[in-house]
């Protein structure tokens, strides 16, 4: 996996990201061009037009993210709208597609862990426009490990898709976040897009501050963001209409997969896209019972291949289309007190690479 370190102003950070990951960003654009055309029937000009509807809100309220995305675009030799489209990929076409992941926060008296398996399409079709067979890319090849050192000294490290400035990771305050997709229709152009909401968590000094930021601005589409620090974790079930908090249970656990666990505002209608989501949540909960928090136990769960409803927590691709085209592309376990994380690239049961970062 490509590892990048960027520092300085938002523009400088973005330029380093864009320059060093330019090949990966180009492939990400090809991947999403094919994905949106196939699943959302939107060509790339339509995608960019949709994405630019977020610019007024972001420019007025989060100019630092606009500057960073502009820097990414300049470094990669792309248009700003291309990079913005990657960063609002969850919102495109009103949530017409999703990914499937299992996330866990686990707090004891002296330890706080956060982790997940991230599942996503392994292969998409050609981008069109005369592309040949070499124009078929695995998005796993476009994942990067991005380290950012801001001007105020805050450091964050994340596993993200090239060109996207916020995703799954932690910062030097010991604040971490993970992401689960949820398919409830509706988007807002006056709230934070999902991946920029994740970035706002990584810009925060505490779990409480991160939650306050998202409660203030809202999240533009449906998703679940698990926010944690040394004080424990809180699940935020987001829709374009509301945010509902999922608190730790009596043993300090918050677990989530790809469906709403709690009731939401009237009018928030979820379509459960992955039939295995309930099984994975139940399996994760059962696997934690009677055990003390540790990275070893979390990795046991993220390596679990027991299947029900067509999939497991450690997901493997069994089809070339539909829900079973998904596979686990990486697993991550973060020790928020120690400010250390271990990443297993590929399926954790058979990783292709191991990364360790410490903040």
MORANOR-V394905 format. One record per pair of residues at least 24 apart in sequence whose ideal C-beta (glycine too) atoms are under 8 Angstrom apart, sorted by the first residue. I is the first residue (numbers start at 1). J is the second residue. D is the distance in whole Angstrom. If there is no record, write none. Layout:
BEGIN
<<I/J/D> <I/J/D>>
END
This chain:
BEGIN
<<1/143/6> <1/144/6> <1/145/5> <1/159/8> <1/343/8> <1/345/5> <1/353/6> <1/355/6> <2/144/5> <2/145/7> <2/162/8> <3/144/7> <3/145/4> <3/147/7> <3/355/7> <4/144/6> <4/145/7> <4/146/5> <4/147/7> <5/147/4> <5/148/8> <5/149/7> <6/146/7> <6/147/7> <6/148/5> <6/149/7> <7/148/7> <7/149/4> <7/150/8> <8/149/8> <8/151/7> <9/67/7> <9/151/6> <10/64/5> <10/65/7> <10/67/4> <10/68/4> <10/71/7> <11/67/5> <11/68/7> <11/70/7> <11/71/4> <12/71/7> <13/68/6> <13/71/7> <13/148/6> <13/150/8> <14/67/7> <14/68/4> <14/69/6> <14/70/6> <14/71/2> <14/72/4> <14/73/8> <14/74/7> <14/75/7> <14/165/7> <15/71/4> <15/72/7> <15/74/6> <15/75/4> <16/71/8> <16/75/7> <17/68/8> <17/71/7> <17/72/5> <17/75/7> <17/146/7> <17/163/8> <17/165/7> <18/71/6> <18/72/4> <18/73/6> <18/74/6> <18/75/3> <18/76/4> <18/77/8> <18/78/8> <18/83/8> <18/163/8> <19/75/4> <19/76/7> <20/75/8> <21/76/7> <21/144/5> <21/162/4> <21/163/7> <22/75/7> <22/76/4> <22/77/6> <24/141/7> <24/142/5> <24/144/6> <24/162/3> <24/163/8> <25/72/7> <25/76/4> <25/78/7> <25/83/8> <25/86/8> <25/142/8> <25/162/5> <25/163/4> <26/76/7> <26/78/8> <27/137/5> <27/141/7> <27/142/5> <27/162/7> <28/86/6> <28/139/7> <28/142/5> <28/161/6> <28/162/5> <28/163/5> <28/164/8> <29/78/7> <29/82/6> <29/86/7> <29/163/7> <30/127/5> <30/131/8> <30/135/6> <30/137/6> <31/124/6> <31/137/5> <31/139/5> <31/142/7> <32/85/7> <32/86/7> <32/89/6> <33/127/5> <33/128/8> <34/124/5> <34/125/5> <34/126/6> <34/127/5> <34/128/7> <35/97/7> <35/121/7> <35/124/5> <36/92/6> <36/93/7> <37/127/8> <37/128/6> <38/124/7> <38/125/6> <39/93/7> <39/96/6> <39/97/5> <40/92/6> <40/93/3> <40/96/5> <40/97/7> <42/92/7> <42/93/6> <44/85/8> <47/85/5> <47/92/6> <48/79/7> <48/81/4> <48/82/7> <48/84/8> <48/85/6> <50/85/8> <50/88/8> <50/91/8> <50/92/6> <50/93/8> <51/81/6> <51/84/5> <51/85/4> <51/87/8> <51/88/5> <51/92/7> <52/81/5> <52/84/7> <53/189/5> <54/84/7> <54/88/6> <54/91/8> <54/189/6> <54/193/6> <54/220/7> <55/84/7> <56/189/8> <57/189/6> <57/190/5> <57/191/7> <58/196/7> <61/217/7> <62/192/7> <62/196/7> <62/200/8> <65/165/7> <65/196/6> <65/199/7> <68/165/5> <69/165/6> <72/163/6> <72/165/7> <76/163/7> <82/163/8> <83/163/5> <86/161/7> <86/163/4> <86/164/5> <87/163/7> <87/164/5> <87/165/6> <87/166/8> <87/193/6> <87/195/5> <87/196/6> <88/193/4> <88/194/8> <88/195/7> <88/196/8> <88/220/8> <89/164/8> <89/195/7> <90/181/7> <90/193/7> <90/194/4> <90/195/6> <90/221/5> <90/223/6> <91/187/5> <91/193/5> <91/194/7> <91/220/5> <91/221/5> <94/185/5> <94/186/6> <94/187/6> <94/221/8> <95/183/6> <95/184/7> <95/185/6> <95/186/8> <95/187/7> <95/221/6> <95/222/6> <98/181/4> <98/182/7> <98/183/5> <98/258/7> <98/273/5> <98/274/7> <99/181/5> <99/258/8> <99/326/7> <100/181/7> <100/257/7> <100/258/5> <100/274/5> <100/276/7> <100/277/7> <100/280/8> <100/311/7> <100/315/7> <100/323/7> <100/326/5> <101/178/7> <101/179/7> <101/180/5> <101/181/7> <101/257/7> <101/258/7> <102/180/8> <102/255/8> <102/256/8> <102/257/5> <102/280/5> <102/281/8> <102/284/6> <102/301/8> <102/302/7> <102/313/5> <103/178/4> <103/179/7> <103/180/6> <103/224/7> <103/226/5> <103/255/7> <103/256/5> <103/257/8> <104/226/8> <104/253/7> <104/254/7> <104/255/5> <104/284/6> <104/288/7> <104/298/6> <104/301/7> <105/226/6> <105/228/4> <105/232/7> <105/233/3> <105/234/8> <105/235/8> <105/248/7> <105/253/7> <105/254/4> <105/255/8> <106/233/8> <106/252/6> <106/253/5> <106/288/7> <106/293/4> <106/298/7> <107/228/8> <107/231/8> <107/232/4> <107/233/7> <107/248/6> <107/252/4> <107/253/8> <107/293/7> <108/252/6> <108/292/6> <108/293/4> <110/337/7> <111/293/5> <111/294/8> <111/335/7> <111/337/6> <112/174/8> <112/228/6> <112/229/7> <112/230/5> <112/231/7> <112/232/6> <112/233/7> <112/293/8> <112/335/8> <112/336/5> <112/337/6> <113/293/5> <113/294/8> <113/295/7> <113/298/6> <113/333/6> <113/334/7> <113/335/6> <113/336/7> <114/170/7> <114/176/4> <114/177/8> <114/178/6> <114/226/7> <114/228/4> <114/233/6> <114/333/8> <114/334/5> <114/336/6> <115/178/7> <115/295/8> <115/298/5> <115/302/7> <115/331/7> <115/332/6> <115/333/4> <115/334/6> <116/168/7> <116/178/4> <116/179/8> <116/180/8> <116/226/8> <116/302/8> <116/331/7> <116/332/6> <117/302/5> <117/313/6> <117/314/7> <117/315/7> <117/328/5> <117/330/8> <117/331/5> <117/348/7> <118/159/7> <118/168/6> <118/179/8> <118/328/7> <118/329/6> <118/330/5> <118/331/7> <118/332/8> <119/315/5> <119/326/5> <119/327/6> <119/328/5> <119/329/7> <120/326/6> <120/327/8> <120/329/5> <121/325/6> <121/326/6> <122/317/5> <122/325/7> <122/326/7> <122/327/5> <122/329/7> <123/320/7> <123/325/7> <139/329/7> <140/329/5> <140/330/8> <140/345/8> <140/346/7> <143/329/7> <143/330/7> <143/345/7> <145/343/7> <145/355/6> <145/357/7> <147/357/7> <150/203/8> <154/203/7> <155/359/5> <156/202/4> <156/203/8> <156/359/8> <157/341/7> <157/357/5> <157/359/6> <158/202/7> <159/330/6> <159/332/6> <159/343/6> <164/195/5> <165/195/7> <165/196/7> <165/199/6> <166/195/5> <166/196/6> <166/197/7> <166/198/4> <166/199/3> <166/200/7> <166/201/8> <166/202/6> <167/195/6> <167/198/6> <167/199/8> <168/198/7> <168/332/6> <169/202/6> <169/332/8> <169/334/8> <169/341/7> <170/202/7> <170/334/5> <170/336/7> <170/339/7> <170/341/6> <170/359/7> <171/202/5> <171/203/8> <171/204/8> <171/359/7> <172/339/6> <172/359/4> <173/204/7> <173/205/5> <173/206/7> <173/229/7> <174/229/5> <174/230/5> <174/336/4> <174/337/6> <174/339/5> <175/201/6> <175/202/7> <175/204/5> <175/205/7> <175/206/6> <175/207/6> <175/210/6> <175/227/7> <175/228/7> <175/229/5> <175/336/8> <176/201/8> <176/227/8> <176/228/5> <176/229/7> <176/334/5> <176/336/6> <176/341/8> <177/201/4> <177/202/7> <177/210/7> <177/225/6> <177/226/6> <177/227/5> <177/228/8> <178/225/7> <178/226/5> <178/332/8> <179/223/6> <179/224/7> <179/225/6> <179/226/8> <180/223/7> <180/224/4> <180/226/7> <180/256/5> <180/257/6> <180/258/5> <181/222/8> <181/223/6> <181/224/8> <181/258/6> <182/222/4> <182/223/6> <182/224/6> <182/237/7> <182/238/8> <182/239/8> <182/258/6> <182/259/6> <182/260/6> <182/270/6> <183/222/6> <183/258/8> <183/270/6> <183/271/5> <183/272/7> <183/273/5> <184/222/4> <184/239/5> <184/240/8> <184/260/7> <184/264/7> <184/268/5> <184/269/6> <184/270/4> <184/271/7> <185/222/8> <185/269/6> <185/271/7> <186/221/7> <186/222/7> <186/239/7> <186/240/4> <186/241/7> <186/268/7> <187/220/5> <187/221/5> <187/240/5> <188/218/7> <188/220/5> <188/221/8> <188/240/4> <188/241/8> <189/220/7> <190/218/8> <191/217/6> <191/218/4> <191/219/6> <191/220/4> <191/240/7> <192/217/5> <192/218/7> <192/219/6> <192/220/6> <193/219/8> <193/220/5> <193/221/7> <194/219/6> <194/220/7> <194/221/6> <194/223/5> <194/225/8> <194/238/8> <197/223/8> <197/225/6> <197/238/7> <198/225/6> <201/225/7> <201/227/5> <206/231/8> <207/231/6> <207/232/7> <207/233/7> <207/234/6> <211/236/7> <211/245/7> <214/238/8> <214/243/6> <215/243/6> <218/243/7> <219/243/6> <222/268/8> <222/270/7> <224/256/5> <224/258/8> <224/260/8> <226/254/6> <226/256/6> <228/254/8> <228/336/6> <229/336/6> <230/336/5> <230/337/5> <235/261/8> <237/261/7> <237/262/6> <237/264/7> <239/264/6> <239/265/7> <239/268/5> <241/265/5> <241/267/6> <241/268/5> <242/268/7> <251/288/8> <252/293/7> <253/285/7> <253/288/6> <255/281/6> <255/284/5> <255/285/6> <255/288/8> <256/281/7> <257/281/4> <257/284/8> <273/323/7> <274/311/7> <274/323/5> <274/326/8> <275/309/4> <275/310/6> <275/323/7> <276/307/8> <276/308/7> <276/309/4> <276/310/6> <276/311/4> <276/312/8> <276/323/8> <278/309/8> <279/308/4> <279/309/5> <279/311/8> <280/311/7> <280/312/8> <280/313/5> <283/308/8> <283/313/6> <284/313/7> <295/333/5> <295/335/6> <295/342/7> <298/333/5> <299/331/7> <299/333/6> <299/344/8> <299/348/6> <302/328/8> <302/331/4> <302/333/7> <302/344/8> <302/348/5> <303/331/8> <303/348/5> <303/349/5> <305/349/6> <314/347/5> <314/348/6> <314/349/5> <315/347/8> <316/347/6>>
END
